[in-house]
């Protein structure tokens, strides 16, 4: 039986009887969130591009209810496959999958980078949100958490595509919270700073390195762990955060206060 003692403190049974979709579940924040939710009793539909990593994750925790679904959530048919795997009931959605942009400034960004970053960071969360909302509305309840970024709060944390996409994701979150709060649906966002996830984030622009390098070296706190972010996401999905709606919660070691 897997040893869960090394995990941060969790709330047994908090998500008992609930089904939650988690994207980006093959690694980093997504994997940590999927594991925490499952430890707290959820049936977790774990979605990601990497089938082998998802299968390994599920195999490592045979005592937990983890349903791996490999697919590309930028594709509508794969979004539908993820939702279908959840069955008749989706209580929560954690949009965690995301990609960086090489810190390219507006003067250097290429169309391919812009379109890919927006497809993963904005369009995919929109499609998943759109897909789960009818069921949540019909049941009169549901919670959605989008993972934005410090780059969604400021202009000096990344390149233009990532920065614009994370600002847009906050807009999606707030619009969802306003439009559907009367139907029992909550939508909130977590804004991490640096996180130890293993995400590839090369700086492909010398100009960006010149402009952003001194800022990032001066004000950015030490990176968080994926488990720390998972705790914030799980809380916002849970009934403990029943009065949280439309909030953007920094989980950044105090970066947003600087």
C-alpha positions as CSV (number, residue, x, y, z in Angstrom):
1,X,0.0,0.0,0.0
2,X,1.5,3.4,-0.9
3,X,2.9,5.5,1.9
4,X,1.0,8.8,2.0
5,X,2.5,10.0,5.3
6,X,5.1,12.1,3.4
7,X,2.3,14.3,2.0
8,X,1.4,17.6,3.6
9,X,-1.5,17.5,6.1
10,X,-4.8,16.9,4.3
11,X,-8.5,16.7,5.3
12,X,-9.7,13.1,5.1
13,X,-13.1,12.8,3.4
14,X,-13.4,16.5,2.4
15,X,-14.2,15.5,-1.2
16,X,-15.9,12.2,-0.5
17,X,-18.5,11.4,-3.2
18,X,-17.2,14.1,-5.5
19,X,-15.7,13.9,-8.9
20,X,-13.1,16.4,-9.9
21,X,-11.3,16.9,-13.2
22,X,-7.6,18.0,-13.0
23,X,-5.7,19.0,-16.1
24,X,-1.9,18.9,-16.3
25,X,-2.1,15.9,-13.9
26,X,1.0,14.1,-15.2
27,X,3.4,16.2,-13.2
28,X,4.1,19.3,-11.1
29,X,1.1,21.2,-9.6
30,X,-1.4,19.1,-11.5
31,X,-0.1,15.8,-10.2
32,X,0.2,17.2,-6.6
33,X,-3.4,18.5,-6.8
34,X,-4.8,15.3,-8.2
35,X,-3.1,13.3,-5.5
36,X,-4.3,15.6,-2.7
37,X,-7.9,15.6,-4.0
38,X,-7.8,11.8,-4.2
39,X,-6.3,11.5,-0.7
40,X,-9.2,13.7,0.5
41,X,-11.8,11.3,-1.0
42,X,-12.4,12.5,-4.5
43,X,-12.7,10.5,-7.7
44,X,-10.1,12.3,-9.8
45,X,-10.2,12.4,-13.6
46,X,-6.5,13.1,-14.3
47,X,-6.0,14.6,-17.7
48,X,-2.7,15.3,-19.5
49,X,-0.9,14.7,-22.8
50,X,1.4,12.1,-21.3
51,X,-0.3,8.7,-21.1
52,X,2.6,6.9,-19.7
53,X,3.0,9.3,-16.8
54,X,-0.7,9.2,-16.0
55,X,-0.7,5.4,-16.0
56,X,2.3,5.4,-13.7
57,X,0.7,7.9,-11.4
58,X,-2.5,5.8,-11.1
59,X,-0.4,2.6,-10.7
60,X,1.5,4.2,-7.8
61,X,-1.7,4.8,-5.9
62,X,-4.0,1.8,-6.5
63,X,-5.9,2.5,-3.3
64,X,-7.0,5.9,-4.7
65,X,-9.8,6.6,-7.2
66,X,-7.7,8.1,-10.1
67,X,-9.0,7.9,-13.7
68,X,-6.2,8.7,-16.2
69,X,-7.3,10.2,-19.5
70,X,-4.6,11.0,-22.0
71,X,-5.4,13.8,-24.5
72,X,-4.8,17.3,-25.7
73,X,-7.2,19.7,-24.0
74,X,-6.7,22.2,-26.8
75,X,-8.8,19.9,-28.9
76,X,-12.6,19.9,-28.4
77,X,-12.9,16.2,-29.0
78,X,-10.3,15.5,-26.3
79,X,-12.1,17.9,-23.9
80,X,-15.3,15.9,-24.5
81,X,-13.4,12.6,-23.8
82,X,-12.2,14.0,-20.5
83,X,-15.7,15.1,-19.4
84,X,-17.2,11.8,-20.6
85,X,-14.7,9.9,-18.4
86,X,-16.0,11.9,-15.4
87,X,-19.5,10.4,-16.0
88,X,-22.8,12.0,-15.1
89,X,-21.4,14.2,-12.3
90,X,-18.5,16.8,-12.2
91,X,-18.3,18.6,-8.9
92,X,-15.0,20.4,-9.5
93,X,-12.7,21.4,-12.3
94,X,-9.0,22.4,-11.8
95,X,-7.5,23.9,-14.9
96,X,-3.8,23.6,-14.2
97,X,-2.2,22.7,-17.5
98,X,-0.2,25.5,-18.9
99,X,2.9,26.4,-21.0
100,X,5.4,29.3,-21.0
101,X,6.5,31.5,-23.9
102,X,10.2,31.9,-23.7
103,X,9.9,35.4,-22.2
104,X,9.5,36.8,-25.7
105,X,8.6,40.5,-25.7
106,X,6.0,42.0,-28.0
107,X,8.7,43.0,-30.5
108,X,9.9,39.4,-30.8
109,X,6.9,37.1,-30.3
110,X,6.0,34.9,-33.2
111,X,2.5,33.8,-34.2
112,X,3.1,30.2,-33.4
113,X,4.1,30.9,-29.8
114,X,1.2,33.3,-29.3
115,X,-1.4,30.9,-30.7
116,X,0.0,27.9,-28.8
117,X,0.2,29.7,-25.5
118,X,-3.4,31.0,-25.8
119,X,-4.7,27.6,-26.9
120,X,-3.3,25.9,-23.8
121,X,-3.6,28.6,-21.2
122,X,-7.0,30.2,-22.2
123,X,-8.9,28.3,-24.9
124,X,-8.6,24.9,-23.2
125,X,-9.8,26.2,-19.8
126,X,-12.7,27.9,-21.5
127,X,-13.7,24.7,-23.3
128,X,-13.5,22.6,-20.2
129,X,-15.4,25.2,-18.2
130,X,-18.1,25.3,-21.0
131,X,-18.3,21.6,-21.0
132,X,-18.8,21.1,-17.2
133,X,-21.1,24.1,-16.6
134,X,-24.4,22.5,-17.8
135,X,-24.2,19.7,-15.3
136,X,-23.1,22.0,-12.5
137,X,-26.0,24.3,-13.2
138,X,-28.5,21.5,-13.4
139,X,-27.3,20.3,-9.9
140,X,-27.1,23.8,-8.5
141,X,-23.5,23.5,-7.5
142,X,-19.9,23.2,-8.6
143,X,-16.5,24.8,-8.2
144,X,-13.9,25.8,-10.8
145,X,-10.3,26.8,-10.0
146,X,-8.0,28.2,-12.7
147,X,-4.3,28.5,-12.2
148,X,-3.2,31.9,-13.4
149,X,0.2,33.4,-12.4
150,X,2.0,36.4,-11.0
151,X,2.2,37.2,-14.8
152,X,-1.6,37.7,-14.6
153,X,-1.1,40.4,-12.1
154,X,1.8,42.3,-13.5
155,X,3.7,42.9,-16.7
156,X,7.2,42.1,-15.6
157,X,7.0,38.4,-14.8
158,X,7.1,36.7,-18.2
159,X,6.8,37.3,-22.0
160,X,3.9,38.9,-23.7
161,X,2.0,35.8,-24.7
162,X,2.1,34.2,-21.3
163,X,1.4,37.5,-19.6
164,X,-1.6,38.2,-21.8
165,X,-2.9,34.7,-21.5
166,X,-2.8,34.7,-17.7
167,X,-4.6,38.1,-17.6
168,X,-7.2,36.6,-20.0
169,X,-7.6,33.6,-17.7
170,X,-8.4,35.9,-14.8
171,X,-11.1,37.5,-17.0
172,X,-12.5,34.0,-17.8
173,X,-12.6,33.3,-14.0
174,X,-14.3,36.5,-13.1
175,X,-16.9,36.3,-15.9
176,X,-17.7,32.8,-14.9
177,X,-18.2,33.8,-11.3
178,X,-20.5,36.7,-12.2
179,X,-22.6,34.9,-14.9
180,X,-23.2,31.7,-12.9
181,X,-23.0,32.5,-9.2
182,X,-26.8,32.6,-9.0
183,X,-26.8,29.0,-10.3
184,X,-24.6,27.7,-7.6
185,X,-21.2,27.7,-9.4
186,X,-18.1,29.2,-7.9
187,X,-15.0,30.2,-10.0
188,X,-11.8,31.3,-8.5
189,X,-8.1,31.5,-9.5
190,X,-4.8,30.8,-7.8
191,X,-1.8,33.0,-8.9
192,X,1.5,31.3,-8.2
193,X,4.9,32.8,-8.4
194,X,7.8,30.5,-8.9
195,X,7.0,26.9,-8.4
196,X,9.3,23.8,-8.4
197,X,7.5,22.0,-11.2
198,X,10.1,21.1,-13.7
199,X,8.3,23.2,-16.3
200,X,10.7,24.2,-19.1
201,X,11.0,28.0,-19.0
202,X,14.0,29.1,-21.1
203,X,14.6,32.8,-21.7
204,X,14.7,33.1,-25.5
205,X,15.1,36.8,-25.6
206,X,18.3,38.8,-24.8
207,X,16.2,41.9,-24.5
208,X,13.9,40.2,-22.0
209,X,16.9,39.0,-20.0
210,X,18.2,42.6,-19.9
211,X,14.8,44.1,-18.8
212,X,13.4,41.4,-16.6
213,X,16.5,39.7,-15.2
214,X,17.3,42.4,-12.6
215,X,13.7,42.6,-11.5
216,X,13.3,38.8,-11.1
217,X,16.5,38.5,-9.2
218,X,15.6,41.2,-6.8
219,X,11.9,40.7,-5.9
220,X,11.0,37.0,-6.5
221,X,10.7,34.9,-3.4
222,X,12.0,31.4,-3.2
223,X,10.0,28.9,-5.3
224,X,7.1,27.1,-3.8
225,X,6.5,23.4,-3.9
226,X,3.8,21.9,-6.0
227,X,2.2,20.6,-2.8
228,X,1.8,24.1,-1.5
229,X,0.0,25.1,-4.6
230,X,-2.1,22.0,-4.5
231,X,-3.3,22.9,-1.0
232,X,-4.5,26.3,-2.2
233,X,-6.3,24.8,-5.2
234,X,-8.0,22.1,-3.1
235,X,-9.2,24.6,-0.5
236,X,-10.8,26.8,-3.2
237,X,-12.5,23.7,-4.7
238,X,-13.8,22.6,-1.3
239,X,-16.8,23.6,0.8
240,X,-14.4,25.4,3.1
241,X,-14.2,28.2,0.5
242,X,-18.0,28.4,0.0
243,X,-17.9,32.2,0.2
244,X,-15.1,32.6,-2.3
245,X,-16.2,33.5,-5.8
246,X,-14.4,35.5,-8.4
247,X,-11.3,35.8,-6.3
248,X,-7.7,35.8,-7.5
249,X,-5.6,34.4,-4.7
250,X,-1.9,34.9,-4.8
251,X,0.1,31.9,-3.6
252,X,3.5,33.4,-4.3
253,X,5.4,33.8,-1.0
254,X,4.5,37.5,-0.8
255,X,5.6,38.5,-4.3
256,X,2.4,40.3,-5.1
257,X,2.8,42.4,-2.0
258,X,6.1,43.9,-3.2
